Amino acid sequence: MRPRATVVLDGFGVLESLRWHDDALWFCDLAHGTVHRWDTRGEPETVAEVPGRAGGLGWLPDGRMLVVSMDGHCVYRREPDGTLIVHADLKDIAGGPVNDMFVDRLGRAYVGNFGFDYHGFVRRQPNSMLYAPPGPPRTPLACFSPEGELLGLSEPLVFPNGLFLLDESTLLVAETLAMRLTALPVLPDGRLGPPRPWAPLIPSALWRALNHPGLLGRATRRVSALLDHPAIAARSASPIAPDGIAPGRDGTAWVANALRGECVRVGPGGAILDRVATSQQTLSCLVAGPDGNTLYAATTPTDDPERAAGLNGARLEAYVLPS
């Protein structure tokens, strides 16, 4: 039996971007465009309302918060008086909603985007049909200076999503629709070098079949569409679609699995080291808390923001990791 997280907060639209900052857990509700702070006791505090749906979170060295506006295609900076100022502009970069963000200790912000209208696509047809050649559109990560100036773009990636620094010179990113974790070198000026595979999260034979241009591919995509049913997906261990990711022990990564209710700890090369069950599909995860040993998971009945805003079924779940 896998260990199971318990619900500690509920009643949100779509929770995302779990962060630990100033002795509290921070997160976004991207369905309602809000940012929240929770000290792990009592009720969370709403600290900002973000035009265009709140996405990734981070902080500059002087303590000012940065927050993504997904549909506004920008990053806002929250000033000490609470006003939001455009910090970085992605209108000419993002091919779809702007997504997760990592801000390093120097204040450089690494920002991803969908690359296309993902939710518009899956409202019309199954997710698996994205893999019909030529496959999902690719899009770069953008790197901004602490002042909000564009430093550079990465090579195109497949739906770059959660990200964090493995070490001072390596950025790990979840390519959600490629079902893999990818490492990119961080150059001295903050720009990103060529990506390299770090952990595949789908069997190689299934990946080749899913992307095949012929009869094999068409059949695989149709079968995959049937297996996407939540009741079936919940009983499957593979593949893993990585959404949010967070540092684990000894150079590993915790992965929020957007396909089903779980967080998975992954090692280099794709070794599955731990699995913690959650109640719903999981979009973000983080090991944090007052003692630094709690795995938090942001879960939701649907990642479609239009449906989620009416359901308010998103939850924050928690599991205390064994020492």
N, C-alpha and C positions, 0 to 999 in steps of 0.2 A: 504494500500500500504506500502510495506517495504521501508525504506530509501535506497538510492542507492549510492554507491561509484562512484567517477569520476576518469578517467584515468589521471595520472600525468606523467608517463614515459612509453614508450613502445619500441618494437623492440628488445627484448631479447629472449633467448632460453627457459630456464626454471628458473624463479626466485624462490629463496628459502632462508630460514634462515634470516628473517628480524631481525635486531638488532639496538638499539640506543646506540651509543658510541661516546663520545667526541663531543657532539652537532651535530651529523650527523646520518643519516640512512645508515646502512651498509647492504649488501645483496650479495648472491652468484648467479651466473648463472651456474647451474650445467650442462647444455647442452654444454657450451663453456669453463667451467673450470676457470671462472674468479670471482674475488671478487671486489665489487664496494663500493665506499663511495659517499654519496649524502647529501649535506648540505640543501636540500629542495629548493634550488634556482639553476637555470642554469642546466648544464649537469652533470651527475655523473662522478666520476673519477675511472678509473680502477687501483686498488692498488696491485693486485697480479694475477698471472696466476698459477693455481695449477695443477700439473700432476695428472691424474686419476679422474678428475671432482671434483670441489669444492662442499663441503656439509656444515655441521654445522659450526658455527662461535662462538668464545668467546675470552676472553682476560685474561691473567695472571695479578696478582696484579701489576707487574712492567710495564704493558702496552703492552707487546708483544702479538701479535695476534696468536690464535690457529685456524686452519682450517682443516676440515676433507677432506681427499682424498677418495672419495667413492670407486673407483675401485682399488686404491692403498692400501686399507685396513689399513690406518694409519691416524694419526693426525699430521699435520705439525705445526711447530712453526716458525713464521716469526721474524727473527732477525732484529735489528735496521738498518742494511745495506740492508734489503729487501730480503736476502737469506732465503730459506725455509729449515728447518732442521726437520728430523723425531723426533717428540716429544713422540708419543705413537704408539705401534704396535698392530694391531688387526687381524693379519693374521691367528692366531690360534683360534680366537674367532668368527669372523664374518662368517656366512654361506651364505652371499650375500653382496651386496654393503653396505658399512658403510654409516650411515645416519645422523640424526640430533645430536646435541650436546648442552649441557648446561655446562657452566663453572661458578662455584660459586665464591664468593668474596675471598676465600682462594686460588683459582686457581685449585681446583679439577674439573676434566672434567668427565661428565657423557655422554657416547656415545652409540647410538643405531645402529642397522643394520637391513637389510631386513630379514635375516634368510635364504633366498633362492633367486633364480633368478626370481624375480617377473615379470619383463618386458618380459623375455623369455616365461614365462607361459602365460601371457595375450595376447601375440602375436599369440599364438596357439589356445586359447580357452577363453570363457568368464570368467571374474573375479569371477562370482558366483560359477563356478565349483571348485574353491579353497576349498569350504566348504564341498565337498564330504568327508566323513570320511576317514582318521583321521583328516582332516582339514589342515589349513596352518601350516607349520613348526613353532616351537617356537624358540626364541633366547633371550639371556640375554642382559641387559644393562651392560656395562663395566664402572668401576669407576677407574680413574687414579689420582695419586698424582700430586701436582704442578710440580714435577720433571719428570712426565711421567711414573712412575712405576705403575703397575697394583695393585690396592688395593683390588679388588674383583669383582665378578659378581653377578647380581641379579638373582632371580629365572627366568626361561624362560617366555617370554612374546610373544604376537602375534603381530609381526611387530611393535616394539617400535619405536616411531617417535618423534614428538615434545615434549618438556619437559621444566619445570621450577619449581622453589621452591615456594610452597604455603606459607611456613614459613621456619624457620631455620632447622626444623627437618622433613619436608615432601616434597618429590619430586613428582610432578604430571606428568604423562606421557600419551601420546595418544597412545593407541593400535589401530592402524588404521584398520587392518583387523578384529579385534574383535568389532569394532565400540563402543568403550568405553574409558573413562578416568579412570586411575588407580592411586592410591596413594601408595607410598612406603616410609616407614620411613627411614630417614637418620641417621645412627648410629654415635656415637661420632667420630669414626675413618674414617668416610666418606663412609663406605660400606652401602649397602641397605638391609633393612629387608624385611619381607614377604609382597607381594602386597595385597591390599584390594580394592574392587570396590569403585569408587568415583562417576561416572556418566555413566550409560548405555545410549547409543545413538541410540538404535534400540529396538523396542517393543519386550518383552521377548518371546511372542508367535511366532513372525516371526523369531527370533534367533533360537528357538528350531526347527522350521520347516526347516530352511535353513540348519541346521546341521544334520537333521534326516537321519539315515542310510537306510531307506526304501523308499517306493513309495512316501510318503509325501515329503521327502527331494529331491528326483529326480525331482518331479513336481515343487517344490518351486524354486529350482536352475534354472530350465528352464524358468520359468516365470520371475525370477529376471534378467536373461540374456536379455530378451526382454525389461524389464524396464530400463536397463542400457543405452538405446539409449539416447543421450544427450537431444533431444527434449522432451522426456518423463521425464527424470530425473529432468530437470529444473523446471517442474511443480509439483514436489513432495516435501514434507516437511520432509520425513523420508525414510530410516534411514540417519544418519550423519556419514560419515567416517572421523574421526579427523586426520588431517595431522599436520601442525604447530599449536601450542597453545601459548597463552600469558595471563598474568595476567589481570583480569578485576577488577571491583569495588567490595569491600566487600567480598573478598574470592571467587570470581567467576573466570571463565576462558573464554576467547575468543577462539573460535575454527575455524580454516580454514577447510571448508568442501570440501574434495577432490572429492566428487561425483557431486557437482554442484556449481554454482556461488553464494557463500554466505559466510559470517562470522556469527557465532552464539555465543551468550553469554550464558553460561551454569552455573547453580548453582549445589551445591552438591546434589546427587540423580538424576541428569539429567534434572532438570527443565530448560526449554528454556525461557530465559528472554528477549533477543533481537535478531533480525536478521537484517543484512545489506546485501543487494544484491550487487553482483559484476557481471562483464560482462562474466566471464569464470570460470571454476573450479578453486578452490582456494587452494593453497598449504601452505601458511604461512600468519600470521597476527601479528600485534603488535600495541599497543596503545602507541604513542610516539609523537614526533614533538617538535618544539620550545616551545609550550605552553602545551605540554603533553596531548592534548585532541584529537589527530587525530588517527583514526583507519586506519592503512595501511594494504593493502592486496596484496599479490603476486598471480597473476592469469595467467593461461596458457591455450591454446587450447588443449594441450595434455601433459601428464606427461612422455610420452615416449621420452627419450633424443635423440634417433636417429631421430625421426620424427621432434621433436621440434627444433633441430639444423638447419634444413632446412627451417622451417616456420618462426622462429624469431617473434612469435606472443605473447610472454609473456608480461605482463603489470604490472606496479605498480599502484594500485588504492588507493584512499584516501577518507575518510569520517570524517568530524568534528563532534564529539559526542556532544550531547546537555549537558549543564552543569547541 
